[in-house]
Amino acid sequence: MNTDMHSRRQFLQRTATFALATQFPAILHAIPADDTAETAIEKAHLEIWRRFIDPRWNTFYDHADFDGNVVIPTPEECRANKPNALSWDISITDGSMFGGMYMEAAIHRWMITKKAEDREKAHRIATGLMKLATVGQTKGFLARGLTADGSEHYPLSSNDQAMPWLDGMWRYVRSGIPDEAECRQIKAKIIETVEALHSHKWKVPADRPPFDYFGGFSSFDWQGASRLLFFIKMAADVSGDSRWEDLYRQTIAEKNPKGKASRLEICAKGMISTLKIYHTWTHCPGVAGLRGLWEMENDPKLKAAYEQGLKASAEVAVESLPLAEQFDNNDKQKFLLDWRELNSLWHKQKTVREAIDLAKKQLLLLDSLSPRRVYEIQYMREPLFAAWVITLCPDPAVLRQHAPAILKVIRHYRYDRLYTSQFFPAESAYYRLKLNGIV
């Protein structure tokens, strides 16, 4: 097994209180008796940096075992598109997505603690994101992850990689953390990326043949509307170039050719209900886009529409919080660390469609081989991403209303017993509550 070793440490297990166990009946030993939400967040933060950040490239891993072992593809496997050209659900599948999303938490943590070590962690995340944005040969391409050589990468990115990368880097250059030289470098890469996406008609380019595009932002739906408007408004904010502001206004005014909802109407409606399919994590970049638009917008009508969408999205996300109650921290189902078993289905892929079809078949196999992965997706990833979505709402009344439920979810998990890294939104949610004076 090709693994990447990190430092090894595990927390001591404590007995949960009976009172809290009655609120979360699925488990009796879920939460150490003396754990506050703040203590739980510190443990989550420790686990992220102990096991899920590549120490060389500062990029996110998708999963690791409890000792921090990670199975990294070789450059040869990567060039052969094994297990698939999308690199779905292997260890380096979502580096641009997770790093971009986590940047908010890293910045907010530093704003709260003012510690040099937290400032450096935000800087490290930024260097990892810049690395992913510069290893490709195609402008606008944002790599998902890197093999051990620090340069080889899979050929297909996605809209779920691009949106968080741009949001995270935009927040970073506004944070006061980078120096002037780093700011200039990152701003240039942001504008280059948005320019490239624009030149590709808002489609996300691949980085090597025979593949062309995977994902895009021009559609009149939730996956496109707020993300596209955010890109353009953000480019105006970063560059100060009025042509981006002009394009932003034109894009808002553009009519849906099918006669259905406009982009602004889609934004105001907010995130669609995801309770049955557990995909808040892929729908929440649109909410992050709405939040960015709300922060940048001065037009009262537009700002009100974005706030309406943020409130609606929060109410949808609330539906997913109770799923945490079904997560047993003592669950012993198998988690498949070595994704190479998926190569039993591998075949050469000549088109994006072939890559998608292969990846979907491999996901079905993975679900059967790794039931613990499915368990964490449903009962950990979903409620924690939902918690973050709620805290993206700018209305303090909404945050106060749902803060108790969010804090229960945050306290629910033993973060040292999770295989997947997608508990990082616990930090994002907690720090937003903290900055709003609610905890």
Secondary structure, 3 states (H helix, E strand, C coil): CCEECCCCCCCCCCCCCHHHHHHCCCCCCCCCCCCCHHHHHHHHHHHHHHHCECCCCCCECCECCCCCCEECCCHHHHHCCCCCCCCCCCCCCCHHHHHHHHHHHHHHHHHHHCCHHHHHHHHHHHHHHHHHHHCCCCCCCCCCCCCCCCCCCCCCCCHHHHHHHHHHHHHHHCCCCCCHHHHHHHHHHHHHHHHHHHHCCCEEECCCCCCCEEEECCCCCCCCHHHHHHHHHHHHHHHCCHHHHHHHHHHHHCCCCCCCCCHHHHHHHCCCCCCCCCCHHHHHHHHHHHHHHHHHCCCHHHHHHHHHHHHHHHHHHHCCHHHHHHCCCCCCCCCCCCHHHHHHHCCCCCCHHHHHHHHHHHHHHHHHHCHHHHHHHHHHHHHHHHHHHHHCCCCHHHHHHHHHHHHHHHHHCCHHHCCECCCCHHHHHHHHHHHCCCC
